[in-house]
Amino acid sequence: MAGRIALHLFVVLVLGAAAVAFDPWIDATRPAPLLLLNIAPVLVIHLAALALVRRAALAALCALLPLAFIQYINAVKLEELSQPFSIHDIGLTGQLLAEIGLFARYSHGAILVVIVALIIGLALAMRRLEAPLRAGAWQVAVLAIAALGASWMLSASAERVYEDAGFYERAWAVDGRIENVGLVAQLVAHSARRVAARPKRNPGALDRALKKIADAAAADPNPGFEETPPDVLVVLSESFFDPSTLAGLDDCAALPAWCRLRDAGLHGEMLVPTFGGNTTRTEFEFLTGVPYRALAREVYPYNSVVIRPTQSIAWTLREAGYRTAVVHPHSRGFWKRDLAMPALGFDRFIAADDLEGPRRRGFWISDTVLTDTVIDLGGSISSPWFVFAISMENHGPWNAKRPGPGTEALEEIPVPEPLTGDEALALRQFTYHARAAVAELERLVDWMMQR
């Protein structure tokens, strides 16, 4: 009996230590109440598993697995996007399964296979070596305690306990809250109001933005043109930025063609509402004019905002007699664009499954294919038209596994002197694909000018 009690106490200590050790933001020197807020959810899972499997060590493994998985996803997101795991990411499970090829680029496949095999072997060994507890009424009692604990953590009362004053707002610094409370505590704090319900809008900010759009439209109720309406082409180039803004690079050394293109017309800079990923936020802001900051925090606009016809540039141009189309050489269902684009006023959506034998450059379908598709589309539909093109070629990751030119070709691309190793390789790969993107932009400009 004493041995059983010692085992259970040891398991609780291991789970508590793991909850603290796995979290990059907290350590054992933090106040005890804060540590308990991160440990308690793991213990609730352990209690539920203990009642079901009747083995302390195996139940501990059942509690450690989701903790380790969440922390692994968190580590990958921090490495690739500088963004932590969020409760909203749970709602993207379907997207993850549907686009497993994209997300697999960011994971460590061989390591994961080995780890899964070890976990399965460990679970089987625990089941065989550890004698089960005798079944009885204690199982119902333990399950009831676990259920009460879980219910409380999803309640408004728990949200107040887990709440703190350090809530973050900025797209480029989204870990402000987690730094204060820890990853597990942050997930629990958000879960009560955000897992089951559609994110609520910010009524004041959103209404003000929509009123501004409506007032602008009312000021000019006739969007007609004195001459033939021009065709309108917008290209959002994946991950694009002007590398000449980096310290240590001569102006236009990285993308000389971009400088020519930029200086031939009007140009400027755009402040985007995201960093490292979630580029549908930029699409949403551009198409609707609604600032992302007017929405509930951390939402994915196409998943939770554009759920019915939503006012946009596309709808306005359709009312002016335009044909509207989207071209995106990737899965049409990714980020629910297949549902969002019609709701935003586009009457046609050309995606990867519409392209025959698409050519890739690097991991993804090339910008050359995108340009060819836009040109073919522009020649096949009646003017005036509005085409919204979203490229894919320069999507990450940028690493040694990325297919591309040889080492000699990449080393000819300039990078700032402080960059070496993986960082220099990533910037050179990015610049290589950015040059391809600019070449296709030049081709599109020439084609549009000829029209």
Secondary structure, DSSP 4 states (H G I P E B T S, - for coil): -HHHHHHHHHHHHHHHHHHHHT-TT--TTS-HHHHHHHHHHHHHHHHHHHHHH--HHHHHHHHHHHHHHHHHHHHHHHHHHS----HHHHTTHHHHHHTHHHHHTTS-HHHHHHHHHHHHHHHHHHHHHSPPPPPSHHHHHHHHHHHHHHHHHTSHHHHHHH--S-----TT-TTHHHHHH-HHHHHHHHHHHHSSSPPPP-HHHHHHHHHHHHHHHHH-S----SSSPPPEEEEE-TT---GGGSTTS-TTSS-HHHHHHHHTS-------S-SSS-THHHHHHHHH---GGGSPTT--HHHHT-SS----HHHHHHHTT-EEEEE-SS-TTGGGHHHHHHHTT-SEEE-GGGSSS--EETTEE-HHHHHHHHHHHHHHSPSSEEEEEE--TT-S--STTS--S-HHHHHTS---TT--HHHHHHHHHHHHHHHHHHHHHHHHHHHHHH-
